Amino acid sequence: MTHKNLNTTKIATDFYKLQQDYNSLKEKFDTLTDENQNNENQIDHINEKLTISLENMSDAFVAIDKGWKYTFVNQKAGVMIGKKPEDLIGKNAWVIFPDPTQTSYYKVYYKAMKTKREVVFEDYYVPWNRWFENRIIPSKEGIVIFFKDITESKLAEKKSQNLNTKLEVRNRELYESIIQIQKINRELIYAKEKAEEGDRLKSSFLANMSHEIRTPMNGILGFTALLKEPKLTGREQREYIRVIEKSGERMLNIINDIVSVSKIESGQMNLSYKETSVKDQIDSIYAVFKAKAKQKNILLTINNTLGTADNLIHTDEEKVYTVLSHLLSNALKFTDHGIIEVGCFKENNSVVFYVKDSGIGIDSTKTEIIFERFRQLDDSLNRNYDGAGLGLYISKSYADLLGGSIWAENNADNGAVFYFKIPLIEPYETYKEVQNSLLAVPYEAQKLKILVAEDDSISLKFISKILKIFGENLLIARNGFEAVNLCKNNPDIDIILMDIQMPVMNGYEAIKKIREFNEEVIIITQSAFVFTDEAEKAIKVGGNGYISKPIDKNQLIDHINKQITTSRNKSQTKNLS
């Protein structure tokens, strides 16, 4: 190609255009370069600010990529972890710290990485013995973790909880103490009221007791003085003697009640169980009170629905009789006309005795307190009925001792019903005496040789007068030693009436000595002691029977007759066998 063939104009034009394009591109390149540098500067600035922020923040911060390698660790995290940040960058987290593997930390980190969801949790890190609060935030590159040591706050929280728990315990204890104090205050108030009521009842009781004792004493002393007056007719003498006897009985009943209460409250009231006929108990109490009821024109009836198979029970016969006696006495006292019914029936495994009257009835508010000590339906000075107010208390105490109960109800029509329930205990297999045709020998036909051991001259004189019906063959001993010697020298003595309290040798010791050489003689003990179980003790040392002072003439005669009959029946049975 030659020079003249070139189109210079077109080349120039193309060059110029290329030059313009170059300049334009160069201008754009320079602009992009400047912008890129600016962006890089901004990025560096942002990175610097972010780094400064991450380094200055209170929380520890680390960034971990998807391969679980550290990409960033701030100084706070380095201090908490115990390593320099630059030594951790690019290192696998679970290689550096294998202890958290399979712990809650490990599981939560994996969960956040997998689900791309933010997780916040608190947990105790065992290797460091510290509590941490963790905030895991997923990112495209992996996860970032903000964590801070909350051990101190946890300890403070626990301490606060412990304090709150202690405070709650103390508050509860304080509340319980307040409740207890309120209870004690109520009990003190109640005790104060009971004490005041007790003082009032005791004062009323003492005043009543003084009246109850002085009244029969006045009858005894007054009519004894009247008996000394000359020119009394036989009728007047008999009337005065009846008054003295009734007053004496009333005085003895009061003394017996006082003694019973003393034995109950001193814990010396024991039980003496034996085979007892319920029918005999009912019949016996009826026989005693029939005459008293007739004097007041009151009809006394019996209603015994107990079957023959349940008639014999094992119980304390005297306690049962005493309770029934008190209940019938009360019924007669508070009934002026009509009917009194005494009876019994079976209820499950119990025998229920009852006394129903047509008297004044009971205030419904007093059906419980009438069984308390010193209580009466009316304890005022102008009351209409006499009595010491001990009968129902004694009855309840005996019922409790027998494993039973006692209660009172008002009749549907009028009057009251008192119930006395005791367990139906079948009697044990006991020795039964063989009965034969030998009859009890009337005391008029019996000529007995009797030894009386008694140191009190008045009692001796009284007993000697009674025993004359058995003949004149009477020996006297003033103490237990004399009684033993007389018994040795008189082996044909039939009966010994032995006092318990005597000088030189007491009755118990004398009985033991006599039993060493004479097992056949009948020994009946007699004593004024009532605070111990004299009857059981006397029989235990070798006695055959017991009778208490003051001695009742008919009771003593009947007792001697029974002992003689029993002894002769045994002798005949022994001879027949």
Secondary structure by P-SEA (a helix, b strand, c coil): ccccccaaaaaaaaaaaaaaaaaaaaaaaaaaaaaaaaaaaaaaaaaaaaaaaaaaccbbbbbbccccccccccaaaaaaaccccccccccccccccccccccaaaaaaaaaaaccbbbbbccccccccbbbbbbbbbcccbbbbbbbbaaaaaaaaaaaaaaaaaaaaaaaaaaaaaaaaaaaaaaaaaaaaaaaaaaaaaaaaaaaaaaaaaaaaaaaaaaaaaaacccccaaaaaaaaaaaaaaaaaaaaaaaaaaaaaaaaacccccccccccaaaaaaaaaaaaaaaaaaacbbbbbbbccccccccccccaaaaaaaaaaaaaaaaaaccbbbbbbbccccccbbbbbccccccccccccccccccccccccccccccccccccaaaaaaaaaaaacccccccccccccbbbbbbbccccccccccccccccccccccccccbbbbbcccaaaaaaaaaaacccccbbbbbccaaaaaaaaaacccccccccccccccccaaaaaaaaacccccbbbbbbccccccaaaaaaaaacccccccccccaaaaaaaaaaaaaaaaaaaaaaaac
